[in-house]
């Protein structure tokens, strides 16, 4: 449904948006606590993920960032 809505609104696809974000220097951080809770492994993630980290590491990284988005 989301893919169809995005197409209808002429929005870039998720892979296109990820590529654009990476080109702008965005770093993707995956939460290791959430990964564990969901029974996932690092190899389950897209290669564009830059860092697998817990909350303390994430907060240290986010503190140095100009913009920070936390999405759960």
C-alpha distance (Angstrom), angle and dihedral (degrees) to the residues before:
residue distance angle dihedral
X1 . . .
X2 3.83 . .
X3 3.80 92.3 .
X4 3.80 90.3 52.5
X5 3.81 92.8 47.8
X6 3.78 91.3 48.2
X7 3.81 91.0 50.1
X8 3.81 91.7 48.0
X9 3.82 90.4 51.2
X10 3.82 90.3 46.0
X11 3.77 92.2 -119.8
X12 3.79 121.0 155.2
X13 3.79 116.2 -99.0
X14 3.79 120.0 -104.0
X15 3.84 92.4 -101.8
X16 3.82 89.0 50.5
X17 3.81 91.6 50.0
X18 3.80 91.5 48.4
X19 3.82 90.3 50.6
X20 3.81 90.7 49.2
X21 3.79 91.6 48.4
X22 3.81 92.5 49.2
X23 3.82 90.2 48.6
X24 3.81 87.5 55.8
X25 3.80 91.5 52.3
X26 3.80 99.7 -100.2
X27 3.80 113.9 160.0
X28 3.79 118.8 -149.7
X29 3.81 116.3 -144.8
X30 3.80 121.4 -170.3
X31 3.81 118.2 -155.6
X32 3.80 111.5 -121.2
X33 3.81 92.5 -156.7
X34 3.80 91.9 56.3
X35 3.80 90.7 43.3
X36 3.80 89.5 55.6
X37 3.80 94.0 45.5
X38 3.78 91.0 51.9
X39 3.81 93.3 47.1
X40 3.79 93.2 -118.6
X41 3.80 130.8 141.4
X42 3.79 130.4 -143.1
X43 3.81 89.9 -108.7
X44 3.83 88.6 61.7
X45 3.80 90.1 70.1
X46 3.77 131.9 85.5
X47 3.83 115.0 -96.1
X48 3.81 90.5 -115.8
X49 3.83 90.9 75.4
X50 3.81 104.4 108.2
X51 3.77 101.9 -169.3
X52 3.79 140.3 18.7
X53 3.79 106.7 -154.3
X54 3.75 146.6 154.4
X55 3.78 124.5 -119.7
X56 3.81 96.4 -86.9
X57 3.81 93.5 52.7
X58 3.79 91.3 43.6
X59 3.79 92.0 52.0
X60 3.80 90.5 49.7
X61 3.80 90.5 51.7
X62 3.81 92.9 43.9
X63 3.80 91.9 50.6
X64 3.80 90.1 64.0
X65 3.80 94.4 45.3
X66 3.78 125.0 100.7
X67 3.81 91.0 -145.8
X68 3.77 126.9 22.2
X69 3.80 131.3 -172.9
X70 3.78 122.8 -175.1
X71 3.78 111.6 -163.5
X72 3.78 122.3 -179.2
